[in-house]
Amino acid sequence: MQGRSLKEAGIKLVLDHAEEWKDQAELAFDWWLESVAEQQFTMDDFRSFCEEIELPQPHHPNAWGAFTKKVQSRIHPVGFIESKRPSAHARVIRMYCRA
């Protein structure tokens, strides 16, 4: 159980240091999820949307993963796909649908 506790503490820490970004991202996510998102999507799709609307980037890349955990009650994982973001180096990421 120690590993899970450390993971949760890390998620909280990164979001605590990104409070303003997190609030802006959450508003954008709610609108995007209801108005723009496809039936199935990745968080990379949301990141691309954030870049389009010029939402500032978080202070640390880990904030994106922590943010995904924050909104997990609104989405359900449905599968996996390779990321198309060059910086992700084709790693496998989750696909989601609305909860």
N, C-alpha and C positions, 0 to 999 in steps of 0.2 A: 504493500500500500504506500510505501514511502515514495516510490517513483511517481505515482499518480498525484500525490500531494505536492511534490516538487513541480510537476507539470502545471498543476492548477495555480501554484504560487507564481510561476513564470508568466503564465497568461495574464494573471492579475497585474503583475508588475509592469509588463509591457503596455497594457491598456491604461494603467494609472499614469504612465508617462506620456500618453497620447490622448488625454481627455478631450481636448478641443477637436482633434481630428476624428476621434471615435464618434463624437456627437454628430459631426457633419456627415461622416460616412454612414451612420445609422439612418439619418434622414434620407440621404441619397439612396441607400439600399432599399428602404421601404417603398419609395417611389418607383425605383427601377424594378423591383420585384413585381409590383402590381401593374406597371405600365409598359415596361420594355422587355423584360426577361422572356426568353423563349420557354417552352414547356420544360425542357431540360437545359441546364446551364452549368457552368463552372464559376468559381469565384474569379478566375481569370477574365471571364466575360464581364463581371462587375468591375474589376480593376480597369479594364479597357474603357468602360463607361465613365469611370471616375477620371481617367485621363482626358476623355473627350470633354467633360464638363469642367476640366481644370481644377478638380478637387486637389488640394495640396497632398503630397505624399506624406505618409507617417514618418516619424523620426527614425524608425527602424523597420526593416522588411518583415520582422516577426510579428509586427502589429497586424498584418493581413491575416495570418493564421489565428491570432488571438481574436480578431474581429469575427472570423468565421465561427469560432466557438461561441461568441456572444450572440450571434443570430441563429444558432442551430435549432432553436425551437420553431423557427419560421420556415425551415427547409428540411428536406429528407434526402439522404444519399441514395442514389439509384444506380451507381456504377462508377467506372473509371475510364479515363482517357489520358492520352499524352498531352501535356501542356504545350501550347503553341508559343508561349512567351520565350523568346531567345534566352533570357536570363535564367529560365527554369531548366535549361539543358534537357528538354524532352522528358522530364520526370513524370511519373504517373500521378494524376490528381483526381479528385472526386468529381463526379457529376451529381447534380442535385435537381430536385423539383420542389415546387412550393409545398409547404406542409398543409 
